[in-house]
Amino acid sequence: MSKLKVYCIGIFTDGYGAGINQSLENPLGLGGMGLHECFFPTQVFQAMHLTIIKC
């Protein structure tokens, strides 16, 4: 059995981390990215992710 290490996951206060109809093609479910869009403009997200992409 293989192991998976997760370094970061977004879960909302209602307990959901993905939208409906989650699948391999849609790992966050249909409309799942919309659940996490509130994080994208934050300073923390910008500092953590955009600096990695620019490298």
C-alpha positions as CSV (number, residue, x, y, z in Angstrom):
1,M,0.0,0.0,0.0
2,S,1.4,3.4,-1.0
3,K,1.4,6.5,1.3
4,L,0.3,10.0,0.5
5,K,1.6,13.0,2.3
6,V,-0.5,16.2,2.1
7,Y,1.2,19.4,2.9
8,C,-1.7,21.8,2.5
9,I,-5.5,21.4,2.2
10,G,-8.4,23.8,2.3
11,I,-11.4,22.8,4.3
12,F,-14.3,25.1,5.0
13,T,-16.1,25.4,8.3
14,D,-18.9,23.2,7.0
15,G,-16.3,20.4,6.5
16,Y,-16.2,20.4,2.7
17,G,-13.0,20.6,0.7
18,A,-14.4,19.8,-2.7
19,G,-17.6,20.4,-4.7
20,I,-20.2,17.9,-5.9
21,N,-19.4,15.1,-8.4
22,Q,-15.7,14.7,-7.4
23,S,-13.8,12.5,-9.8
24,L,-10.3,11.9,-11.2
25,E,-11.1,14.4,-14.0
26,N,-12.5,16.9,-11.5
27,P,-10.5,16.4,-8.2
28,L,-12.1,19.4,-6.6
29,G,-15.6,18.5,-7.9
30,L,-17.7,20.5,-10.3
31,G,-17.1,24.2,-9.5
32,G,-14.6,23.1,-6.8
33,M,-12.1,25.9,-7.6
34,G,-14.9,28.4,-6.8
35,L,-14.8,27.1,-3.2
36,H,-11.2,28.2,-2.9
37,E,-11.2,31.5,-4.8
38,C,-11.4,33.6,-1.6
39,F,-7.8,32.5,-0.8
40,F,-6.2,33.6,-4.1
41,P,-6.1,37.4,-3.5
42,T,-4.8,37.1,0.1
43,Q,-1.3,38.2,0.9
44,V,-0.4,34.8,2.4
45,F,-1.5,33.0,-0.8
46,Q,0.4,35.4,-3.0
47,A,3.5,35.2,-0.9
48,M,3.5,31.4,-0.8
49,H,2.5,30.5,-4.3
50,L,3.4,33.3,-6.7
51,T,7.0,33.4,-5.5
52,I,7.2,29.6,-6.2
53,I,5.8,30.0,-9.7
54,K,8.2,32.9,-10.6
55,C,11.3,30.8,-9.8
